[in-house]
Amino acid sequence: MQQQSDSERRKKTRLPLNIPIMMSIYQWEQEGSFAGQSVTGYLMDLSEDGIQLETQMPLAQDMFVIIHFLQESELPPMTARIIRVEKNKDMFKYGCMLSALPLYQHLQLKEYIERKSSHE
């Protein structure tokens, strides 16, 4: 099977970034309970329906993370599902699909990308 290039995987415009973020990671434990922890990472790029994250914490494909953006971005926390994992030296890169984004958050994200893109 041929692997897709980054441009084929994501059709929307990507905004390259390198900004610190906090992520809330939730994993199932026994008896249907969740165990959560906060992890620091970096938002490497962003599009309207996907993001690329980088962190030292190993995570698994299909895990859900909640991304907490810097306050100055004025973006609310967003939930994403990890769809691709790549290890690069001591860092892990995660391709994530934003999930269940309400219309107002989708519009905020689009405006943020347009605002940041026009400043480059």
C-alpha angles and dihedrals in degrees: 000000000000116000117234120240120238091258092053093047095056121036098185123084112277122219110208111221141159105198130144118250138173120233129198110214120199126193130179116251131185120310095018098295126137127230113202135191137173120240130185119228145144131263102224100179140353138202132169093271106021147035139195117223131188127200141147090239115098110231131175134242114265093027116132122229131184112222118213110199126206112277092242091063089063088214119139121231112283133201120230136179119222108237101166134031126195127175116215113181105297095344132081122216119206128196106207135188116216108236134208093356111179115229094253091054091047089053092047090052092048091050091048091052092048092047093049094042092055091055094059 
